[in-house]
Amino acid sequence: MGAPEPTEPQVPLVERLRDLHLRMVDAVLGGEGVAEVARLAAQMTAAPVAIVLPRLGAAAIAPSDADADLEELRRYVADRVKDRPCERPSAVAEEVPIGQGDDMVGAALLLTSEGDASPDAGEFLHIAAVACLTEVAVEEAKEEVEQNVRGSFLEELRGGRELDPREVVRRAGRLGCDLGRGAVVLCAELTTDRPRHVVATISGEHPGALAQHMDDRVYALLPATGGDDAPEQTRAAARRLADRLRRWGTVGVSTFYPDPAELPRAIQEAELVLDVLRQSDAPIAEDIGTGTYRLLFRVLASHPEEVRAFYEDTVAPIVRYDDQYRTDLVGTLEAYLEQNCNMNATAAAIYAHRHTVAYRLDRVKELTGLDPMLSEDRERLGLGLKAYRIIAPRLPK
């Protein structure tokens, strides 16, 4: 009778778990992601395994031909993460939450199969869940680095630093934003405590946008869209986006700047529009992105002294007179221009007598040297009023 053949010694479970964990972490750090984690787990459990991480938008199933609906598993884990009532899919035999502290960020799922799963399948599934935390940490670190890079880039532009346009395009391109054909800048001051949601909305609504939350405001570079009419299409897209974001705060939008080197001015213009909107009345809020206002904002962003000088040469005396004597020459002049220089209509609009309107317009003429009855002077006074509205937030109180 021959001697029995020697059997290969069984590797202790603790060593197999340690080896599996090392291989999974190596896969994650090597960039193979949750798909390789799922494959290694399925190999050890002898059953299909799914990994779902809603926070990262990642999901994988192994083997790839497993008889399970990955989209159904995505929805199930998403409901679990948000603590919503849900029914476990019939394809799930066992699950292990993937958690950071008390927060569940995903799940490792052992799926039903025709064969028998390993008796240690639950242990292997736990190792997969732990390895997936490395993937979460890696992705969050990448996101933090990218946020810092975005913030640094936008801070440089916001600070007015002169940058080579090729350098601006190159750096933005590395962040997925193509500024080669110009951009519109959006600046929002939020009333919500969910700035990340606002940033995500901007990125989702405007492809290639570069958005960042800085100093209680959200700044976004909205790159050109469309073909030959890119400036108008981009402005229209920016206005639609601003309308949507107004539920979360006040939004200022610049005009279109085709030259990347001028983006610091675009940022300043968007900030100016925001400042004015925060302190303006409804008519200005409606008209501020168009016509004369838009041109004045562009001039103010590049040559503020010219707008200030024009204001001083036109309506500044009546603004100071109103402040000193509690009169309303500015309001009367605005109403007069809005009513097409009709005395009776102006009187009705401001609830005053026609003679009162005439007296106030005479005072405007005396103080400014400009006659509201003359066409050329009216144009200067009207432009002066617009200049006053956009620089009023910056005037000394």
Secondary structure by P-SEA (a helix, b strand, c coil): ccccccccccccaaaaaaaaaaaaaaaaaacccaaaaaaaaaaaacbbbbbbbccccccccccccccccaaaaaaaaaaaaacccccccccccbbbbbcccccccbbbbbbbcccccccaaaaaaaaaaaaaaaaaaaaaaaaaaaaaaaaaaaaaaaacccccaaaaaaaaaaaccccccbbbbbbbbcccccaaaaaaaaaaaccbbbbbbcccbbbbbbccccccaaaaaaaaaaaaaaaaaccccbbbbbcccccccaaaaaaaaaaaaaaaaacccaaaaacccccaaaaaaaaaaccaaaaaaaaaaccaaaaaaaaaccccaaaaaaaaaaacccaaaaaaaacccaaaaaaaaaaaaaacccccccaaaaaaaaaaaaaaaaacccccc
